[in-house]
Amino acid sequence: MAQTTATHRFEQASSPSTANRLLVWFSIGALLLSLPLLFNVVTRLQSESRMQAEVDRISQQVSASEARLAGLRNALDYAKSDAYVEQWARARARWGRDGEVVVVPPASGDASRLWWEDFLK
């Protein structure tokens, strides 16, 4: 009798019950149903990564534009100042203040020799 009970227990352990079969099929079905959800999550993560890279790139452009704007505002403030007006008048327009003599040398080397020759004669 000991042999028959041992064989009987072995047969029960090797054959899956109906509940085990349902659990296996349910697990396979849940896995198959979760695959599209998994692909959706992966796609969304990739999209979020691309959007974050775009946000970072645009943030850098904004920072560069703000720095350029600050430089342009400083240049505008300098252009409105008296120091710029005087520098422009002396360098570009070749104007002088009252009592100053403005000397404009010729632009080329050949013309300077002629100017000096004319001046020394």
N, CA and C of each residue as an Amber inpcrd file, in Angstrom:
protein
   363
   0.7930000  -1.1750000   0.0000000   0.0000000   0.0000000   0.0000000
   0.8520000   1.2630000   0.0000000   2.0170000   1.2200000   0.5170000
   2.8870000   2.3740000   0.5420000   3.2880000   2.7760000  -0.8660000
   3.3980000   1.7410000  -1.7330000   3.7740000   2.0430000  -3.1070000
   2.6550000   2.7380000  -3.8600000   1.4490000   2.3480000  -3.6500000
   0.3400000   2.9430000  -4.3870000   0.1190000   4.3860000  -3.9780000
   0.2890000   4.7000000  -2.6920000   0.1100000   6.0850000  -2.2760000
   1.2450000   6.9610000  -2.7860000   2.4360000   6.4490000  -2.8770000
   3.5640000   7.2360000  -3.3710000   3.3910000   7.5280000  -4.8640000
   2.9150000   6.5470000  -5.6180000   2.7000000   6.7450000  -7.0360000
   1.5670000   7.7390000  -7.2540000   0.5360000   7.6250000  -6.4250000
  -0.5980000   8.5270000  -6.5430000  -0.1940000   9.9860000  -6.2720000
   0.6410000  10.2070000  -5.2730000   1.1090000  11.5670000  -4.9830000
   1.9800000  12.1050000  -6.1110000   2.7850000  11.2690000  -6.7250000
   3.6280000  11.6870000  -7.8340000   2.7830000  12.0940000  -9.0300000
   1.7520000  11.4000000  -9.3040000   0.8720000  11.7180000 -10.4190000
   0.1560000  13.0450000 -10.1790000  -0.2400000  13.3200000  -8.9380000
  -0.9060000  14.5810000  -8.6420000   0.0610000  15.7590000  -8.8100000
   1.2920000  15.5870000  -8.4320000   2.2640000  16.6600000  -8.5270000
   2.6470000  16.9370000  -9.9820000   2.6480000  15.9110000 -10.8340000
   3.0750000  16.1170000 -12.2120000   1.9600000  16.6380000 -13.1070000
   0.7080000  16.4380000 -12.8030000  -0.3730000  16.9100000 -13.6600000
  -0.9090000  18.2360000 -13.1060000  -0.9300000  19.2760000 -13.9550000
  -1.4270000  20.5640000 -13.4580000  -2.9350000  20.5120000 -13.2780000
  -3.3820000  21.2230000 -12.2980000  -4.8180000  21.2540000 -12.0480000
  -5.4660000  22.2940000 -12.9560000  -6.7540000  22.3640000 -12.9550000
  -7.4820000  23.3160000 -13.7730000  -7.1640000  24.7500000 -13.3500000
  -7.0150000  24.9920000 -12.0600000  -6.7000000  26.3340000 -11.5720000
  -5.3260000  26.7850000 -12.0520000  -4.3680000  25.8630000 -12.0720000
  -3.0240000  26.2000000 -12.5590000  -3.0580000  26.5210000 -14.0490000
  -3.8370000  25.7630000 -14.8230000  -3.9550000  26.0200000 -16.2510000
  -4.5870000  27.3940000 -16.5010000  -5.6230000  27.7300000 -15.7580000
  -6.2470000  29.0460000 -15.9030000  -5.2800000  30.1680000 -15.5540000
  -4.4900000  29.9350000 -14.5180000  -3.5070000  30.9480000 -14.1160000
  -2.4580000  31.1620000 -15.2050000  -2.0150000  30.0900000 -15.8380000
  -1.0370000  30.1980000 -16.9240000  -1.6460000  30.9560000 -18.0980000
  -2.8630000  30.5990000 -18.5060000  -3.5150000  31.2700000 -19.6250000
  -3.8070000  32.7370000 -19.2990000  -4.2030000  32.9890000 -18.0910000
  -4.4430000  34.3730000 -17.6730000  -3.1470000  35.1830000 -17.7200000
  -2.0500000  34.5940000 -17.2870000  -0.7520000  35.2790000 -17.3180000
  -0.3180000  35.5710000 -18.7540000  -0.5040000  34.6010000 -19.6500000
  -0.1360000  34.8000000 -21.0540000  -1.0140000  35.9000000 -21.6670000
  -2.3040000  35.8770000 -21.3630000  -3.2080000  36.9030000 -21.8750000
  -2.8550000  38.2770000 -21.3490000  -2.5340000  38.3730000 -20.0680000
  -2.1540000  39.6600000 -19.4910000  -0.8650000  40.1680000 -20.1160000
   0.0630000  39.2710000 -20.3700000   1.3170000  39.6650000 -21.0110000
   1.0660000  40.1810000 -22.4230000   0.2280000  39.4900000 -23.1790000
  -0.0810000  39.9270000 -24.5370000  -0.8240000  41.2620000 -24.5450000
  -1.7050000  41.4750000 -23.5730000  -2.4210000  42.7390000 -23.5040000
  -1.5390000  43.8840000 -23.0290000  -0.5010000  43.5750000 -22.2840000
   0.3660000  44.6380000 -21.7670000   1.4360000  45.0720000 -22.7710000
   1.6860000  44.2860000 -23.8130000   2.7020000  44.6600000 -24.8060000
   2.3820000  45.9900000 -25.4990000   1.1730000  46.2330000 -25.9990000
   0.9100000  47.5510000 -26.5920000   1.0830000  48.6940000 -25.5880000
   0.7160000  48.4560000 -24.3490000   0.9140000  49.4880000 -23.3310000
   2.3980000  49.7630000 -23.1130000   3.1920000  48.7110000 -23.1350000
   4.6400000  48.8710000 -22.9660000   5.2280000  49.6650000 -24.1350000
   4.8070000  49.3510000 -25.3580000   5.2850000  50.1140000 -26.5160000
   4.8510000  51.5670000 -26.4280000   3.6620000  51.8170000 -25.9520000
   3.1640000  53.1850000 -25.7930000   4.0230000  53.9470000 -24.7830000
   4.3580000  53.3120000 -23.6880000   5.1900000  53.9610000 -22.6650000
   6.5750000  54.2730000 -23.2300000   7.1520000  53.3400000 -23.9700000
   8.4780000  53.5560000 -24.5520000   8.4340000  54.7070000 -25.5580000
   7.3880000  54.7400000 -26.3760000   7.2460000  55.8180000 -27.3560000
   7.1070000  57.1660000 -26.6640000   6.3300000  57.2150000 -25.6210000
   6.1680000  58.4740000 -24.8870000   7.4650000  58.9170000 -24.2260000
   8.2290000  57.9750000 -23.6920000   9.5170000  58.3320000 -23.0810000
  10.4870000  58.8790000 -24.1290000  10.4830000  58.2910000 -25.3240000
  11.3430000  58.8050000 -26.3880000  10.9060000  60.2090000 -26.8050000
   9.6020000  60.4160000 -26.9090000   9.0940000  61.7480000 -27.2700000
   9.4580000  62.7680000 -26.1960000   9.3360000  62.3860000 -24.9440000
   9.6840000  63.2970000 -23.8490000  11.1630000  63.6350000 -23.8890000
  11.9890000  62.6620000 -24.2100000  13.4270000  62.9090000 -24.3070000
  13.7310000  63.9040000 -25.4280000  13.0800000  63.7370000 -26.5880000
  13.2910000  64.6740000 -27.6950000  12.8010000  66.0750000 -27.3310000
  11.6600000  66.1450000 -26.6680000  11.1340000  67.4580000 -26.2920000
  12.0410000  68.1380000 -25.2670000  12.6000000  67.3710000 -24.3350000
  13.5010000  67.9620000 -23.3440000  14.7670000  68.4770000 -24.0140000
  15.2640000  67.7460000 -25.0100000  16.4420000  68.2190000 -25.7540000
  16.1110000  69.5190000 -26.4890000  14.9110000  69.6030000 -27.0470000
  14.4890000  70.8260000 -27.7380000  14.3660000  71.9890000 -26.7530000
  13.8310000  71.7230000 -25.5690000  13.7170000  72.7680000 -24.5420000
  15.1020000  73.2590000 -24.1390000  16.0360000  72.3420000 -23.9710000
  17.4030000  72.7380000 -23.6070000  18.0380000  73.5840000 -24.7070000
  17.8410000  73.1930000 -25.9810000  18.4160000  73.9430000 -27.0910000
  17.8150000  75.3470000 -27.1690000  16.5110000  75.4440000 -26.9960000
  15.8550000  76.7510000 -27.0630000  16.2560000  77.6110000 -25.8680000
  16.4350000  76.9980000 -24.7090000  16.8800000  77.7540000 -23.5310000
  18.2660000  78.3560000 -23.7690000  19.1400000  77.6040000 -24.4200000
  20.4610000  78.1360000 -24.7430000  20.3570000  79.2960000 -25.7350000
  19.4660000  79.1650000 -26.7080000  19.2780000  80.2570000 -27.6620000
  18.7330000  81.5070000 -26.9680000  17.8190000  81.3100000 -26.0270000
  17.2600000  82.4530000 -25.2910000  18.3530000  83.1290000 -24.4790000
  19.1950000  82.3280000 -23.8110000  20.2880000  82.9090000 -23.0240000
  21.2480000  83.6980000 -23.9100000  21.5750000  83.1390000 -25.0790000
  22.4750000  83.8450000 -25.9950000  21.8220000  85.1340000 -26.5010000
  20.5330000  85.0770000 -26.7950000  19.8350000  86.2780000 -27.2710000
  19.7390000  87.3430000 -26.1860000  19.5340000  86.9140000 -24.9460000
  19.4930000  87.8840000 -23.8470000  20.8480000  88.5430000 -23.6470000
  21.9220000  87.7700000 -23.7800000  23.2670000  88.3460000 -23.6550000
  23.5260000  89.3370000 -24.7940000  23.1010000  88.9820000 -26.0090000
  23.2670000  89.8900000 -27.1520000  22.4470000  91.1590000 -26.9460000
  21.2390000  91.0130000 -26.4240000  20.3870000  92.1750000 -26.1650000
  21.0290000  93.0990000 -25.1280000  21.6230000  92.5220000 -24.0900000
  22.2990000  93.3390000 -23.0820000  23.4660000  94.1000000 -23.7070000
  24.2170000  93.4240000 -24.5990000  25.3200000  94.1010000 -25.2820000
  24.8320000  95.2330000 -26.1760000  23.7350000  94.9940000 -26.8790000
  23.1810000  96.0420000 -27.7510000  22.6560000  97.2210000 -26.9390000
  22.0590000  96.9440000 -25.7940000  21.5940000  98.0470000 -24.9360000
  22.7670000  98.8650000 -24.4160000  23.8620000  98.1950000 -24.0470000
  25.0550000  98.9180000 -23.6040000  25.6200000  99.7680000 -24.7350000
  25.6380000  99.2120000 -25.9590000  26.1300000  99.9820000 -27.1090000
  25.2330000 101.1770000 -27.3850000  23.9280000 101.0060000 -27.2370000
  22.9950000 102.1140000 -27.4470000  23.1910000 103.1950000 -26.3950000
  23.3810000 102.7880000 -25.1530000  23.6380000 103.7670000 -24.0920000
  24.9260000 104.5390000 -24.3640000  25.9600000 103.8340000 -24.8560000
  27.2200000 104.5070000 -25.1780000  27.0220000 105.4550000 -26.3660000
  26.2320000 105.0440000 -27.3630000  26.0030000 105.8960000 -28.5350000
  25.2290000 107.1540000 -28.1630000  24.4520000 107.1020000 -27.0990000
  23.7030000 108.2770000 -26.6500000  24.5400000 109.1920000 -25.7570000
  25.7190000 108.7580000 -25.3640000  26.5180000 109.5340000 -24.4130000
  27.3430000 110.6070000 -25.1260000  27.7930000 111.5850000 -24.3580000
  28.6340000 112.6580000 -24.8860000  30.0110000 112.1380000 -25.2970000
  30.4860000 111.1110000 -24.6090000  31.8030000 110.5620000 -24.9330000
  31.8160000 109.9910000 -26.3490000  30.7520000 109.3070000 -26.7290000
  30.6900000 108.7740000 -28.0930000  30.5910000 109.8940000 -29.1210000
  29.8080000 110.8980000 -28.8260000  29.6510000 112.0110000 -29.7680000
  31.0030000 112.6830000 -30.0030000  31.7530000 112.9020000 -28.9490000
  33.0640000 113.5300000 -29.1030000  34.0280000 112.6230000 -29.8670000
  34.0070000 111.3310000 -29.5530000  34.8810000 110.3860000 -30.2500000
  34.5240000 110.3320000 -31.7340000  33.2450000 110.3190000 -32.0600000
  32.8160000 110.3030000 -33.4550000  33.2390000 111.5950000 -34.1600000
  33.0350000 112.7200000 -33.4960000  33.3640000 114.0040000 -34.1130000
  34.8610000 114.0920000 -34.4160000  35.6930000 113.6040000 -33.5240000
  37.1340000 113.6870000 -33.7330000  37.6220000 112.6490000 -34.7550000
  37.1420000 111.4100000 -34.6500000  37.6710000 110.3340000 -35.4970000
  37.0220000 110.3020000 -36.8770000  35.7400000 110.4120000 -36.9510000
  35.0500000 110.2570000 -38.2280000  34.8770000 111.5920000 -38.9700000
  34.3750000 112.5830000 -38.2740000  34.1020000 113.8620000 -38.9430000
  35.3330000 114.7610000 -38.9740000  36.3330000 114.4340000 -38.1710000
  37.5920000 115.1930000 -38.0880000  37.3290000 116.6370000 -37.7030000
  36.5160000 116.7780000 -36.6970000  36.2320000 118.0920000 -36.1430000
  37.1220000 118.3060000 -34.9370000  37.2890000 119.5410000 -34.5790000
  38.0580000 119.8680000 -33.4000000  37.3140000 120.8800000 -32.5460000
  37.7870000 121.0590000 -31.3350000  37.1880000 122.0700000 -30.4550000
  37.7330000 123.4390000 -30.8150000  37.1150000 124.4490000 -30.2320000
  37.5910000 125.8060000 -30.4720000  39.0300000 125.9240000 -29.9990000
  39.8670000 126.4770000 -30.8400000  41.2680000 126.6750000 -30.4980000
  42.1500000 125.5120000 -30.9110000  41.6100000 124.4020000 -31.3440000
  42.4110000 123.2620000 -31.7880000  42.6020000 123.3360000 -33.2940000
  43.7130000 122.8120000 -33.7540000  43.9940000 122.7420000 -35.1820000
  43.9180000 121.2750000 -35.5740000  43.0890000 120.9910000 -36.5420000
  42.9190000 119.6140000 -37.0110000  43.8150000 119.3910000 -38.1990000
  44.6840000 118.3810000 -38.0860000  45.5960000 118.0330000 -39.1660000
  45.1620000 116.6710000 -39.6830000  44.9130000 116.6000000 -40.9860000
  44.4870000 115.3430000 -41.5990000  45.5940000 114.8920000 -42.5300000
  46.3140000 113.8310000 -42.1640000  47.3680000 113.3410000 -43.0520000
  46.7530000 112.6230000 -44.2490000  47.4700000 112.6150000 -45.3660000
  46.9560000 111.9150000 -46.5460000  46.9030000 110.4070000 -46.2880000
  46.1150000 109.7330000 -47.0940000  45.8610000 108.3170000 -46.8540000
  46.9760000 107.4220000 -47.3740000  47.5780000 107.6910000 -48.5230000
  48.5700000 106.7750000 -49.0920000  49.9860000 107.2950000 -48.8630000
  50.9630000 106.4210000 -49.0170000  52.3640000 106.7880000 -48.8220000
  52.8750000 107.7260000 -49.9030000  52.4590000 107.5390000 -51.1510000
  52.9020000 108.3990000 -52.2540000  52.3700000 109.8090000 -52.0720000
  51.1430000 109.9260000 -51.6610000  50.5480000 111.2450000 -51.4590000
  51.2400000 111.9690000 -50.3120000  51.7210000 111.2400000 -49.3040000
  52.3840000 111.9020000 -48.1860000  53.7120000 112.5070000 -48.6330000
  54.4290000 111.8670000 -49.5470000  55.6720000 112.4380000 -50.0380000
  55.3980000 113.7260000 -50.8110000  54.3800000 113.7010000 -51.6000000
  54.0300000 114.8990000 -52.3430000  53.6020000 116.0150000 -51.4060000
  52.8640000 115.6740000 -50.3650000  52.4150000 116.6720000 -49.4060000
  53.6000000 117.3030000 -48.7000000  54.5360000 116.4700000 -48.2700000
  55.7250000 116.9990000 -47.6110000  56.5700000 117.8170000 -48.5910000
  56.6470000 117.3840000 -49.8040000  57.4070000 118.1390000 -50.8010000
  56.7620000 119.5190000 -51.0220000  55.4470000 119.5230000 -51.1110000
  54.7500000 120.7860000 -51.2820000  54.9050000 121.6610000 -50.0380000
  54.9070000 121.0590000 -48.8780000  54.9990000 121.8000000 -47.6250000
  56.4080000 122.3960000 -47.4630000  57.4350000 121.6710000 -47.8610000
  58.8110000 122.1150000 -47.6810000  59.2320000 123.1170000 -48.7500000
  58.5720000 123.2110000 -49.8480000  58.9600000 124.1330000 -50.9110000
  58.6710000 125.5400000 -50.5790000
